[in-house]
Amino acid sequence: MLYVGISTCCHKEPSQMNKKLTYAVLTSVLLLSFAYNIIFASSTTFNQYYASRSSSYIIYNDGGIYIAVSGLTGAIDYSGANASTVIQSVVNALTSGGSIFLKSGTYTLTSHITSADNIIWIGEGKSTKITSESNNYSLYLGHNNRVTNIFFETFGSVAGSGTAIVISGKNDCMIDHCWFTNTHNAAIALQLNPSRAIITDNNIVSCTKYGIVMDSGKDVIISGNIIKDTTWQGIAAYGASMDNLVIIGNNLESSSGSYDTAIQVASTGTIKRVSIQGNIVNGAVNYGISLRVNDNTDYVLTDVTVSGNVIRNIANQAIYVYAINGNGNLSNISMSNNVITDYGIGTIYKNGIKITSAQRVSIIGNIIRTTETASSDIRAIMLNQ
């Protein structure tokens, strides 16, 4: 059955379920933020002058020859015409970890780079460019890696190929203050159940399929990113095992209506404790935020908070919560204080919020309005079993 609590009075006390969900989310954010302040305490914003003189290795491109200088001895330890070979040699040398400073220049990958553990990757901003245009090569992070201040441009050549950074089963990784454009699969991919990842303050533009995609993970924060004109989903969490996913303060914009769905969470197993808060979604050809359980009675999506988001210019449904064919366990959903405007500008499914096949749902204090008047099918909230 579908159990829903709806209130239009913003001043009422939140339900006990809302209190528990909000407390759990805030506690998780604070604990993860504290942990990363310890891990990366010295480098919230890197000083490039300091980085160039304190890094384990400094790599630069000198007329097509890539040169790696030891930060300890000042000697040239590695050099050659192949960027991947030189960079991987530096990584292999840092058996106890360290930092790699990539100076301004273009670094074209001809093979995957597999990072060691405890590595910080530092660039000089958009002038440090890593690319793999005609190849499907990526930077694979190790445990306790950070990537910051680097421009990743053009990965892969056809749709579905090419991801710039992959976190595959590694823990305690952070990607921040980077730029991504024209990746043909995703800018950033998380797979094989990584833990304690933070993806924050990146600029992701014109990726063919996804901005950020994950198939599993625990204690993951995706925050403060600008994601624009990605064709499928801006942020896609689609998989069998996720716990404590926080998607907060991101700005997802589609100037051409290119998004299918801006933020999607879809369960093919068990996904629990998800917070989608304070995001701005502007433009999508299908849904603004989608919560979905695939067609299986054993699949679970539970304990989800959708709060304080601004969603506008959505062709169909601004927020859509559903189980395919009514199967699966979709429960404990809290939606509060969202502002939804100008939805239903497409041809079908013209709802501000639509919920099907869910249990224990709370809808409180949302503002829902649209200027679309061409159809009598427009609804603010639609609930059906």
Protein Blocks (a to p, Z undefined) as FASTA:
>chain_A
ZZddddfbfkbccdfklmmmmmmmmmmmmmmmmmmmmmmmmmmbacfklmmmmcfbdcdd
eehiacdddfklopafbgcjbfklmmmmmmmmmmngpaddddedddddfbdcdddehiac
ddebjklccddfkbccdcdddehiacehiaceheajbehiacfbdcehiahiacehiace
hiakbmbdceehiahiacehiacehifkbmcdcfbdehiacehiacehifkbmbdcddfb
dghiadehiacddfkopafblbdcddfbbaehiadehiacehifkbfbdcdddddfkbcc
ehiadehiacehifklmbacddehhiajdehiacehiacehehklmghpafbdcehiahi
adehiacddfbfkbckbcfbdcdZZ
